[in-house]
Amino acid sequence: MNDWADSDNFTNSENLWWYGTDFLPSIQDLAVIYESYIREKINSGEEFSEEEFEFFEGILEACIEEEYFDVALKFCNALLSVDPFSTELLSQKGFILMNLDEFEEAKETLNRALEINPTDVDALFNLSLTLFSSGDIDNSLKAIDKALEIEYDEDVLFNKGIFLKAHQRYDDALKVFNTLTDSPIYGIDAYYEIASIYMSLGKVKESLEYHMKAINLDPTSEWHWCNLGITYLRLGRPFKAIDAFLNSLALNDKYEPSKYYLVIAYINAGKLSEALDFLVDNKKLNSNDPNAHTIAGLIEGKFRFYEWALEYFLSAIKYDENSAISYIGAGLCYWYLDKYAKAEKYFWEGLARDPNNISLWMIPIDYFVSLGRISTAFSFFEKALLNNPDDDSLLIEFIDFIWEHRKYEKGVAALENYQTLSKNSPLLSFELGKLYLKTKNFLKALNSFVKSIEIDNVFYERFLKEIPTILPKRAFEKFKMDLDISLANQKMKFTS
């Protein structure tokens, strides 16, 4: 053994004089140094004192707290070489492995700890965390409930609520958090989680109530004031939101979420100048923050300063090439500057970055319709539908568009293509049937109507109401007779 590393002097606090000075080594360095020391001492057959081992455990806990999980794993393995049956160390190792996404090894390690001590609450809790992180919510809850049976612990109970909330089991999560509202440790967080759940359920007024309760318990939290402001925005009360965000920034003028949402609140309140002034005063427009440039572009666009707005949108794209709204904004600027080809290019670029955002698709559709470029609008509409194959509201809008602009042949082709991607939609089959009739493809029309009515009989009533507006009376009566026969044959096929 080297003298400088023996247990009598190396761990002596008097010799660690550099603690608290500029020469303080990092916790990672300490872990590496002491790992070597531990293995060397094991090889020499020497024993470790209790005080010495506690010191090592402190290093391990510090590595975990600082999230140096690779270093922590090596150090933990060294400690387990000294005490392989320590359930505390096995529990910590399982936690480390979970954070390294080594879920199977983490579960094996934690189950080994529980074989040694089935009532180890920390091991049960870490097993629950691991199962939750790997997507096994049911077994995760079983493990956490077992831990709570052994020892009631608010930390464990709070995390159970988090698990339930994450898996959208909101009623159960609310029960958990409501039991914690009087907790001196978790009361504020419990109110916030309840507010968050109500927001997820669309109960914005209830969410507001619980945000207020959280603030009454802790009016010095910039985070809670910010969440209150966001809730006011969702309620359409931008002036109240402005007050909340200003309160948040009064507590911490560097709190970025409140800065961002304050600008949004100013815009929603119609205070465009204040929004722009805030961005300028905070030097956001001199930074590489894409959100600031996007918001400035939106503001300048509302003022109809399209050249300035365009500059901001292009700057936002420079800092974040995946910003869909910046591309759409640039497209609108080019549109108002009568540069329609460039507008179309930027519209497509933006939509490629957020193809599931239907409201963005409707922007170029509406603009090209207003210009009389129906074929271009049709292309956007068709692409929107293909990117959102299960959205019936979009399908209905597209069908209305087809009929309004008499794009029957193109409509049939688009909907046939869409049918290969969509769910088994009776609405789609019915509307295709109508278009097949309009394009005189009677056999396909008949098959489509049969399919829609088999899925949902309500479409037979719609057939009786709508098809006489497409076919003359005699043609309708004959087609109805064919449909009734086909439906009867289908019914016989399934009952025979």
N, C-alpha and C positions, 0 to 999 in steps of 0.2 A: 504493500500500500504506500502511496505517496503521502508524505507528511502534511502537505497542504490540503489534502482532501479527507483527513481522518475525522471521525465523528466528534472528537473532542474539541476541535477548533474550527472546522469548516462550517458547522451549523451554529456556532456560537454567535449570538447577536452582536457581541462586542467587536467581533472581527468583520461583521458586515457593515462597516462604517460608511460604506458608499451608498447605503440605502437613503433615499431622500435627497441625493445629490445628483449632479449631472452625470456621474459615473454609474448610475444605477443600471444594471443589465436588464434586458427584457425578461419577461416571465418565460418566453420561449428558450432564451439562453440558459436560464436556470434549470429548466426541465431537461435540456440536453446534457448539461453538466452533471446534474444529479442522476440522470438515467445511467450514465457511464459509471458514476460512483457506486450506485446500487448494484449494478451487475458485477463490478469488480469486487465489491465486498461479499456478494453471494459466492463468487468463485473462490474467494479466500476462506469461506466457511465461517465468517464472523457474524455475530448476532447484531440486530438493530435494537436500539433503545426505544422505549415507548414515545419519548419526547421527539426523538429523531423521526420516527415514522409519522407522527402527527405533523411535523414540519413538511414532510414529503406530500402528505395528503392535502396540505394547504396549497402547495404548488399545483397539484392536480386540479383542485377546485378553481384556482385562478386561471389555469389554462382553459378549463371548460367555460368559465364565466366570460373570458375574452374571446371565446369561440375559436381557439387554436386546436381544432379537433384532431388533426393529423399528429401533432406533437403530443397532445393529451393521450391519444391511443397508445403510443409507444411508451409513454411514462406510466400509464395505467398498467400495461402489460408487465413492465418492470416491477411494479409494486405487487402485482398478482403472483409474480415469481417468488416473492417473499411470503405472501399470505394468499394462497390460491382458493381458500374457502371463505374469504371475506365477502359477505353478501353486499356490503356497501360498495366495495370496489367493483364487483360484478355488475351491480346496478348502474354505477357510473360508466362502466365500459359499455353496457347496453345503450345508455343514453348517448354516448359518444358515437357509437356505430350507427345509431338512428340518424344522427346529424350528418353522418357521412353517406347516408342513403344505403347503408348495408343492412337492410331490414331483416333479412333471414338470419344473419349472424347475430344481430341485435336480439332477436326473439330467442334464439338458442341460448345466448348469454344470460338473458333475464330469466328464462325458465330454469336455467341451472341455479341461479340465485334463489329462486322460489322452491326448488327441490331441497336446498339446504335449509331455507327458512320460509315456509309457505305464508307466513304472516308479515313478511317484509313489505311495509306499505310503500316505501320508495321504489322497490323493484316492481311492485304491481302498478304503480303510477307510471313508471317509465315504460313498462310493457304496454300499458294503455296508450301512451303517446306513440309508441312504435306501431302498434296495430292501427291507430288512427291515421298516422302518416302514410301507412301502406294501403289505406283504403278499406280496412276491415273494421267498419264502425260498430257492428254488433258485438264482436268479441272485445273491442276496445271498451265499450260500455260495460260489459260483464266484468272486465278487469278493474275498471274504475269503481264500479259498485262494490266489488269485493273489498277493495282498499277502504272504501267508506264504511263498510260493515265492521272492519277491524278497528278503524280509528277515524272519527269524524275530523275532517280537515277542510277548512274553507278553500285553501288553494286547490285541492283536489276537486272539490265540488264546483268551484268556479270553472275549472278546465272541463268538467263534464258538460257544463252549460255551453262552453265554446264548441265542444265536439258536436253537440246536438244542433246548435245553430249552424255550424258549417255544413251539416247534412240536411239542413232545412226542416228539421223536426222542431218547428218553432213553438208549438204548444208545450212540449216537454222542456224546451230551453227556457221558456218564460217561467215555468214553475220553479226551475232551479234558481234563476236570477232573482225572482221575487223573494226567495228565502234568504237571499244575501243582502237585501237592501238596507237592513239595519246593521250590517257588519261595519265596524270602524275601519277595517282594511279594504274590503271589497264593495262597500256600499255605493261609492261613486261609480266604480266600474260597472257594477250591476245595473245601475240606472242607465248608464250609457248603452250597455248591451240590450236592455229592454227597448230603449229608444231606437236602436239600430234594427232590431227585429221588426218593430212596428213600421219602420220606414220600408223594410223589405216587403212587408205585407201590404204596402200602399196606404197604411193608416198614418198619414202625415201629422194629423192633429194630435193623435196619441203620442207619436214620436216627439213632437214639440213639448208635450207635457213632461215627459221623462227627461228630456234634455234640460228643461228648466229645473227639475229636481236635482240633477247632477250639478248644475251651476250653483244652486242654493247651498249645496254641501261644499262646493269648492269654486268660489268665484274668481280664483286667481289662476285658473287654468286656461291658457290661450287655446288649447285644443278643444275644450268644451265650448268656449265661445264661438270657435270656428264651426263646430258641428251644429250649434244652434243657428248660426247664420245660413248654413247650407239648407237646414230644415225650413227656415223662412223663405229661402229661394224656391224650394219645392212647393211651398204654399202660395207662391205668387205674391209675396210681401217683400219686395226688394228694399224698401226703406228700412224696415225692421232688420233685414239682413245686413244692410250697411252699418247700422249701429252695432250689431253683434261683431262684425269683422273689425270695426274700429276698436271695440273693447279688447278684442284678441290682440290686435297690434299694439295697443297701449301697454299690454302686459309683456309682449315680446315683439318688438318692431322688426325682427328678422324672421318671423314665422311665415314661411313661403306660401303655405296653403291659404292663409287668410289674405295675403296680398293678391293671390290669383283670383279668389272668389270675390274679393272686394271690387275688383275691376268688373267682373261679371255682374255683380249687383248694381254697380253704377250704370252699366249698359242697360240692364233690365228696367232700371228706374228712369231711363231716358236722360241720365246725366253723362252724356258722352264726353263733354269737355273735361269733367272731373275725372273720368276714367283715363283719358289720354294724359291729363296732367299728372295723375298718380304714377303712370308708367314712366313718364319723363322724370319726375321728381325722384323716383327710386332707381333711376338709371337703367331701367330694364331694357330700354331700346338701344342702349350702348353695349348690351351683353349679347351672348349667344343663346339666349333663352328663346326657343322657338315659339312657346306659348305667348310670350309678350308681343312678339312681332305679329303673330296671327291675330291677337286681340286688337292690336293697333290697326291692322289691315281692316278688320271688321268695323272698327269705329270710323276710320277714314272713308270706308265704303258707304256707311250710313250718312256721312256728310257729303257724299257724292264726289269726293276727291279721289277719283279712280286711279290716277297716275300714282299718287302717294300710297294709296291702298295696295296697288300692285307691287310697289317696291317692298312694302312690309311683308306681303305674302311670299314674294320671291326670296326674301331674307329668311323667313321661317322655313321655307323648303331647303334652303342652303344648310340650315342648322339641324333640320330633321326631314330627311327625304321621304319619310313614311307618313308625314302629316297630311292625311286625306283632306281635311277641311281647308288647309292652306292651298292645295291644288285647286279645289273647287272655288275658293275665294279668288285665286288668280284667274281662273276661267271666267268668273263673273266680271272681273275687271276688264279682261280682254273683250268680253261681250259688249260692255257699255262703251268701250273704246272702238266698237265696230270692227273688231278683229275676230271674226267668227271662227275661222279655221283654227286659230290659236286657242280660242275659248274651248272648242270641241276637244282639242288635244289635251288640255289641262283637265277638262271634265273626266275624260277617260282615265288619265293618270291618277286622279283623286279616287275615283270609284274602284280602281284596281287595288287600292290600298285599304279600302273599307267596303268590300262588296256586299256585306250583309246589312248595311245602313240604308234602309229604304228611303228615308227622308232625303238623303243625298242624291239618290237616283232620280227622285222627282224634280230636282232642280233643273238639270239639263232637259228633261222631258218637257217640263212646262215652258222653258224658254224657247226650245225649238218649235214647239206647237205655236207659240205666239208669233214666231217668225214665218210660220207656214211651211216649215220643213218637216213634214209629217213622217217621211221615210227615215230621217235621222232620229226623230223622236221614237219611232217604232223600234229602231235598233237598240236604243237605250232601254226601252221598256222590256224588250225581249231578253236582253242580257240581265236586267234586274230580276226578272222572273226565274231565269236559269240559276242565278246565284241565291235565290230564296225560294226553293221549290215547295215549301210547305206553308207559304203565307197566303191564305185564302183572300185576305183583303186586297193584296196586290193583284192576285189573279182576277178578282172582280173588276178592279180598275183597268186592267189590261183588256179585259173582254169589252168593257164599256168603250174603251179607246178604239178597239177593232170595229165595233159597230158604228160608232160616231163617225169614223173616218173611212168606213167601207173598205177596210183592208181584209176582205174575207179570205182570199186565197193565202195571203201571207200569214193571216191569223191561224188558219188550219195548220200550216207548216210549223209555225212557232209552237202551237199548243201540242202538236204531235211530238215534237222534240222535247217539250217540257214534260209530257206525260211519262217519258222514260225515266225521269228523275224524281217525280213527285210521288207522294203517298197515293194510295188507292182512293182518289178523291171522286165522290159522286158528282160534285159540282163541276169538276173539270170534264167528266164524261158527258154530262148534260149539255154544257156549253159547246163542247165539240160537236155534239149531235146537232145542235142548232146551226152551227156553221157548215156542217156537212149538208144539211138541208138547203142552206142558202147557196151552196156551190153545187147542188144537185147530185150529191153523192149519197143516194138514198139508202143503200145497203149499210154503209158505214154509219150513217145517221141512226138507222134502226138498231144496230149493235151497240152504239154508244148510249142510246136511251135505255135499252134493256139493262145494260151494265149499271147505269146510274140508279135506276129504279130498284134493281136487285139489292144494291147496297143500302139505299134509303128510299122507302116507299113514298116519302113526301114529294119526290120528284115526279111522280105520276100526276099529282095535282098540278104541279108547275107545267108539266107537259100539256095538260088540258087547257091551261090558261094562256100559255105563251105561244104554242105552236100555231094556233089559228091566225096569229099575226104575221106568220111567215108563209104559210101555205093557203091557197084558195080553199073554199069550203069542201068541195068534193075531194080534192087531193088530201086534205086533212082527214076526212072521214075514212078514206081508203088506207092512209098511213096508220091511223089509229087502230084499224082492224088488224093490220099486219103486226102492229106492236102488241096488241092484246093476245094474238095467236102465239107470238114469240115468247111472251111472258108465260103463257099457259104451258107451252112446250118445255120451257125452262123449269117450271114448277113440277111438271110430270117427271122430268129427268131426275130431279133431286129427291122425289118421293118414291120413285120406282125402285 
